Amino acid sequence: MLYVDRPAWPARGRLWSHLISDVSTAELHAFAEALGVPRRAFDRDHYDIPAERYAPAVYLGARVVPSRELVRLLHAANLRRPKHLCRPTA
């Protein structure tokens, strides 16, 4: 299943949402590609999507949940990748 929170995170003059999967990163990447979100928007365990991609994400089947629920779902699926555990790629 795919999940998205409401656009509430300001950055670069826009509002952003987080998009996650509780199944796999492969499912998440495929959904983001179908949504037209570039791979560079992927951050460890989620995609940052701009507010204008929120409604299409919901239309395509992402379930709207609060931000805290996204984190809970990632932990429950063992897909959470905290920044302090991720090595930078060179």
N, C-alpha and C positions, 0 to 999 in steps of 0.2 A: 504494500500500500504506500502511496505517496502522500505527504503532508506538507502544508505551507502555513506560515503564520501571516497575519495581516501586515501590510506595509507600514512599518512604524520606525524603521531604523534610518536616520538621516545620514547621508554621505554624498559628497560630490554634487550637491544641489538637488538631490532627489530622495525619495523614500524607497526603502528596500525591504524585501521579505526574505525568509529562509525557506528553502525547499529541501526536504529529506525523504529518504526511503527507509522503511523498517524491514526491508527484505534484503537488499544488496546495493552496493555502489553501482553495479552494472545496470540494475533497474533505474537507479537515479540518473545515470549518464544518458540512458536511452530516452527517458522522459524529458530531460533537459534539452537534448538534441531535437526532439519532436517539438518542443516549445520554442526553439530558436535561440536558446541560451548558450553562449560560447563556453567552451571547456575552461577558459581562464576564470570564469565566475565560480568554479569549484574551489572550496576551501576546506580541506581535510575530510569532512563528513557531510557537507551540505553545499548547496548552491546559494549564492546571493543573487536574487532576481529583482529587477526594478519594478516599481509599482505598476507600470503598464503591462507587465507580464503576469501579474497576480490573477486577474480575471480569466485570461486564457488558461492558466494553470488549473484553476478551479473547474473551468469548463471541461478540461481534458481529464478530470477525475481526481485531482489532489484534494484531500480533505483539509478543511481549515481548522486549525487548533491553536491554542495559545502558545507562545514561545517556550514557556517552561515545559509544556507537553512534548515539544519537539525533542528537548534534551532527554526527557524521561523515556521516550520511544527509542531514541538512539541507544541509550544505555541498556534498555530491555532487549534490544536486538543485537547487542554487543557490537555496534557499529560506531560508537562514539570514539572520536580521535582527538583528544585534548591537545592543545598546542604544545604543552610542555612534554608530551610524549612523542611528538612528531619531529623527526630530524629534517633540517633544511636540505633541499636537494640542490646540488651544485652543478 
